[in-house]
Amino acid sequence: MPPRAKISESQIRLLRVAQRQVGLSDEEFGAMLHSIGGVESTKDLTWEAFDVILGKLKGMGFVYQPKSGQKKYDELGERKGMASAEILRMLEAMWVDIYNGREERMLIDLRRFILREYGKEDLAWLTASDAHKCAEALKSLKRQRISDAFPESEAS
């Protein structure tokens, strides 16, 4: 099995902000890293462990407040051949719309879907072409969920 991708510096900073906001000591935060991620340092966290820890911190009261005027994925900037920030936000919103699992697993399951279908560890790494295919796949999943929920609508 290939090694799991580590989180970015901005994600490490986000965890530290969340730690301070909820009032966890370094020892308490370290225990969380060890029990959930099996690591001693945030530098060694995987994306999956990051999502679980961030979910726990949100459950403890952490509220993410982006820099004024900045939206999710804007920090990626313009990337030739890659999906734009607007498209990434749209794909995430489409996933939220059709997702029917536990809320704290939503981003983990999105990453699993992206990895399984497109071979990428994160939504942000989708090419423009992959993003288009992903949007079509999510639309299809939504149509399937609707037809499963209302089978008589197919007969109309």
PyMOL commands that set and color helices and strands:
alter all, ss='L'
color gray80, all
select helices_A, chain A and resi 9-22+26-37+42-44+47-59+74-76+85-98+103-118+123-125+128-149+152-155
alter helices_A, ss='H'
color red, helices_A
deselect
rebuild
show_as cartoon
